[in-house]
Amino acid sequence: MDDQEFDAALLASFFALVAEGGWRGATIAEAARRASLPLAQARRRFPCRPAAIARLAARADAQALAAAPAEGGARDRLFDLLMQRLDVFQAHRAGVVALLKHLPFDPPLAVATSLVSLSSMGWMLEAAGISAHGPLGYLRRKGLLGVWLWTLRAWTRDESEDLSATMAALDQGLSRAATLARWLPGGRASDDSADDAPAGDAPAGAAE
C-alpha cells in the first residue's frame, strides 16, 4: 500500500470515528487499528490528530487542482475549484460535520484549521489565475476563506443529493466577495461582471 492509499484508508477510518464519538473521542491509533493499518506508518504519516485535517485539506486541494478549469472567468473557475474541494469533504461528510461543530469550542484547533484553509485558498486563487501573493493577495485569501466558510455552513445543512443549497451559497458568497474586491487597490469599481478576485471581509454571517 503506497502513501496515497494509506492516507485515504486512514482518513476514512479516522473521520468515521469522529462521526461516531466526536473529535475528542477519535485517535489516529484507533483509526489505524480499525482499518488494519500499520501503526508505525500511521505515526509517520499522521503524527497528531490535526495532521488528519491538514491531510484531508491537501487531498481536497489536489483533487481541485487536478481538475482546475483552463477557461472561463475567475469567478466561474473559483466556483468549480471549491466544489471540487467539497467533493472530497462529502466523502467524509458525517465526520467533517462533527469536526466543524466542535471547532467553536476548541479555539487552538479552530485557529490551526483556519491557517490550513487559508493556505488552501491561496492555491485555489492561483489555480483560477488570481495572484495570492503580497498584501492584496493576503486580502484575497482572507476573502475567499470567508466564502469557503459561508459555503461550508450551508453544506452542513444541505441534505440534497445535488447539493443545490450549497451551490447557491457558494454562488452568493462569490458574488458578494467580487463586489467587495472592486473597491480594493487594484480592483475595478466600474466593472459589473462579478469576475474580480475575492477580497476583504467574509460575507455577512460567515462562520464555521
For each residue, the residues with C-beta under 8 A, 3 or more apart:
1: 5 6 9 37
2: 5 6
3: 6 7 45
4: 7 8
5: 1 2 8 9
6: 1 2 3 9 10 37 41 45
7: 3 4 10 11 45 55 59
8: 4 5 11 12 59
9: 1 5 6 12 13 35 37
10: 6 7 13 14 28 31 32 35 37 42 45 46 52
11: 7 8 14 15 52 55 56 59 92
12: 8 9 15 16 35 91 92
13: 9 10 16 17 31 32 34 35 37
14: 10 11 17 18 26 28 31 46 52 95
15: 11 12 18 19 26 52 56 92 94 95 96 99
16: 12 13 19 20 31 34 92 94 95
17: 13 14 20 21 25 26 27 30 31 34 95
18: 14 15 21 22 23 25 26 94 95 96 98 99
19: 15 16 94 95 97 98
20: 16 17 25 26
21: 17 18 24 25 26
22: 18 25 26 98 102
23: 18 26 49 98 99 102 106 109
24: 21 102
25: 17 18 20 21 22
26: 14 15 17 18 20 21 22 23 30 31 49
27: 17 30 31 49
28: 10 14 31 32 42 43 46 48 49 51 52
29: 32 33 39 42
30: 17 26 27 33 34
31: 10 13 14 16 17 26 27 28 34 35 37 42
32: 10 13 28 29 35 37 38 39 41 42
33: 29 30 36 37 39
34: 13 16 17 30 31
35: 9 10 12 13 31 32
36: 33
37: 1 6 9 10 13 31 32 33 41 42
38: 32 41 42
39: 29 32 33 42 43
40: 43 44
41: 6 32 37 38 44 45
42: 10 28 29 31 32 37 38 39 45 46
43: 28 39 40 46 47
44: 40 41 47
45: 3 6 7 10 41 42 51 55
46: 10 14 28 42 43 49 51 52 55
47: 43 44 51
48: 28 51
49: 23 26 27 28 46 52 53
50: 53 54 109 112 113
51: 28 45 46 47 48 54 55
52: 10 11 14 15 28 46 49 55 56
53: 49 50 56 57 99 112 113 116
54: 50 51 57 58 116
55: 7 11 45 46 51 52 58 59
56: 11 15 52 53 59 60 88 89 92 96
57: 53 54 60 61 116 117 119 120
58: 54 55 61 62
59: 7 8 11 55 56 62 63 88
60: 56 57 63 64 84 85 86 87 88 89 120
61: 57 58 64 65 85 120 123 124
62: 58 59 65 66
63: 59 60 66 67 84 85 87 88
64: 60 61 67 68 81 82 84 85 123 124 127
65: 61 62 68 81 123 127
66: 62 63
67: 63 64 80 84
68: 64 65 77 80 81 127 128
69: 72 76 77 80 81
70:
71:
72: 69 76 77 80
73: 76 77 193 195
74: 77 78 128 129 130 195 196 197
75: 78 79 174 175 178 194 195 196
76: 69 72 73 79 80 195
77: 68 69 72 73 74 80 81 127 128 129
78: 74 75 81 82 124 125 128 130 144 174 198
79: 75 76 82 83 167 170 171 174
80: 67 68 69 72 76 77 83 84
81: 64 65 68 69 77 78 84 85 124 127 128
82: 64 78 79 85 86 124 147 148 151 170
83: 79 80 86 87 163 167 170
84: 60 63 64 67 80 81 87 88
85: 60 61 63 64 81 82 88 89 120 124
86: 60 82 83 89 90 151 155 163 166
87: 60 63 83 84 90 91
88: 56 59 60 63 84 85 91 92
89: 56 60 85 86 92 93 96 152 155
90: 86 87 93 163
91: 12 87 88
92: 11 12 15 16 56 88 89 95 96
93: 89 90 96 97
94: 15 16 18 19 97 98
95: 14 15 16 17 18 19 92 98 99
96: 15 18 56 89 92 93 99 100
97: 19 93 94 100 101 156
98: 18 19 22 23 94 95 101 102
99: 15 18 23 53 95 96 102 103
100: 96 97 103 152 156 208
101: 97 98 104 156
102: 22 23 24 98 99 105 106 109
103: 99 100 106 109 110 113 208
104: 101 110 208
105: 102
106: 23 102 103 109 110
107: 110 111
108: 111 112
109: 23 50 102 103 106 112 113
110: 103 104 106 107 113 114 208
111: 107 108 114 115
112: 50 53 108 109 115 116
113: 50 53 103 109 110 116 117 208
114: 110 111 117 118 145
115: 111 112 118 119
116: 53 54 57 112 113 119 120
117: 57 113 114 120 121 145 148 149
118: 114 115 121 122 141 142 145
119: 57 115 116 122 123
120: 57 60 61 85 116 117 123 124
121: 117 118 124 125 132 141 144 145 148
122: 118 119 125 126 132 137 141
123: 61 64 65 119 120 126 127 132
124: 61 64 78 81 82 85 120 121 127 128 144
125: 78 121 122 128 130 131 132 137 140 141 144 197 198
126: 122 123 129 130 131 132
127: 64 65 68 77 81 123 124
128: 68 74 77 78 81 124 125 197
129: 74 77 126
130: 74 78 125 126 140 197
131: 125 126 134 136 137 140 197
132: 121 122 123 125 126 137 138 140 141
133: 137
134: 131 137 138
135: 138 139
136: 131 139 140 184 185 186 199
137: 122 125 131 132 133 134 140 141
138: 132 134 135 141 142
139: 135 136 142 143 184 199 200
140: 125 130 131 132 136 137 143 144 181 197 198 199
141: 118 121 122 125 132 137 138 144 145
142: 118 138 139 145 146 199 200 201 202
143: 139 140 146 147 177 180 181 197 198 199 200 201 202
144: 78 121 124 125 140 141 147 148 177 198
145: 114 117 118 121 141 142 148 149 202
146: 142 143 149 150 173 177 198 201 202 203 206
147: 82 143 144 150 151 170 173 174 176 177 198 202 203 206
148: 82 117 121 144 145 151 152
149: 117 145 146 152 153 202 206 207 208
150: 146 147 153 154 169 170 172 173 202 203 205 206
151: 82 86 147 148 154 155 166 169 170 173
152: 89 100 148 149 155 156 208
153: 149 150 156 157 169 205 206 207 208
154: 150 151 157 158 165 166 168 169 170
155: 86 89 151 152 158 163 166 169
156: 97 100 101 152 153
157: 153 154 165
158: 154 155 163 164 165 166
159:
160: 163 164 165
161:
162: 167
163: 83 86 90 155 158 160 166 167
164: 158 160 167 168
165: 154 157 158 160 168 169
166: 86 151 154 155 158 163 169 170
167: 79 83 162 163 164 170 171
168: 154 164 165 171 172
169: 150 151 153 154 155 165 166 172 173
170: 79 82 83 147 150 151 154 166 167 173 174
171: 79 167 168 174 175
172: 150 168 169 175 176 203
173: 146 147 150 151 169 170 176 177 203 206
174: 75 78 79 147 170 171 177 178 194 198
175: 75 171 172 178 179 194
176: 147 172 173 179 180 203 204
177: 143 144 146 147 173 174 180 181 198 199 200 203
178: 75 174 175 181 182 194 195 196 197 198
179: 175 176 182 194
180: 143 176 177 183 184 198 199 200 201
181: 140 143 177 178 184 187 196 197 198 199 200
182: 178 179 187 188 189 190 191 196
183: 180 187 189 200
184: 136 139 180 181 187 199 200
185: 136
186: 136
187: 181 182 183 184 196 199
188: 182 191 196
189: 182 183
190: 182
191: 182 188 195 196
192:
193: 73 196
194: 75 174 175 178 179
195: 73 74 75 76 178 191
196: 74 75 178 181 182 187 188 191 193 199
197: 74 125 128 130 131 140 143 178 181
198: 78 125 140 143 144 146 147 174 177 178 180 181
199: 136 139 140 142 143 177 180 181 184 187 196
200: 139 142 143 177 180 181 183 184
201: 142 143 146 180
202: 142 143 145 146 147 149 150 206
203: 146 147 150 172 173 176 177 206
204: 176
205: 150 153
206: 146 147 149 150 153 173 202 203
207: 149 153
208: 100 103 104 110 113 149 152 153
